[in-house]
Amino acid sequence: MFKRPTGWLCLAFVALGIALTPGCGQSVLPPPVTISYRDSIVGVGRVIGITNTSAHHLYNVNVVCLAFDSASSASVQATGHLSPGESVEVGWMEFIPWVPEPGETVEVYCADYATPCISVVP
């Protein structure tokens, strides 16, 4: 015979739902940015360009690079504020001693966005 879930089971489902819901004011979508790449003019590796494609201001724009094996990474705050349509670039000079190389994964995080925008360095 089927029994109704107990109060504890219902409470567990509610807690799980709350845990998986982004914080107040956070979007579950990645930030509205495009990620582009160019060769470094000074030095080695690639330069990562981040452009705000929205009509909203983005704050605390952070870039994380993950190695091929995902065993090592580097991160840098690209900017504290990115205006609509504005771009910012980061490369080996910001990541010292990390050098962004083809095949590595790039994740761009912004305040108020629960998930990153993800790209692979070409």
C-alpha positions, 0 to 999 in steps of 0.5 A: 500500500502506498503511504503519503510522504511524511513531513520530513520527506516534504521538508527535504524536497523543499530544502533541495528546491531552495538549495538549487534556486539561485540567490535573490536577484541572480539569473540562472543564465550565463552573463550576456557576454561574448568571448573572443581571442587574438594572438598576443602582440607582446609575449606568448599565448592568446589574449581573451576579449570579453564584450558586454552584449547587453544594455545592462552594467555588469559587475565583478567580471572574473575570468577563469582558465582551466588547463586541458586536464582541469587539474590546474587553473588561474583566475583574474578579475578582468574588471569591477565594472563593464558598461553596456557594449564595453570590452575588456581584455586579459592575457598572460600579463594579467594571469602571470605566470599563466599563459592562455593556450589553445584548447584550454577552457575559459569561464567568465563569471559576473555578479548576479549570474549563477552560471558562467559563460564558457568557451574554449581557446581556439 
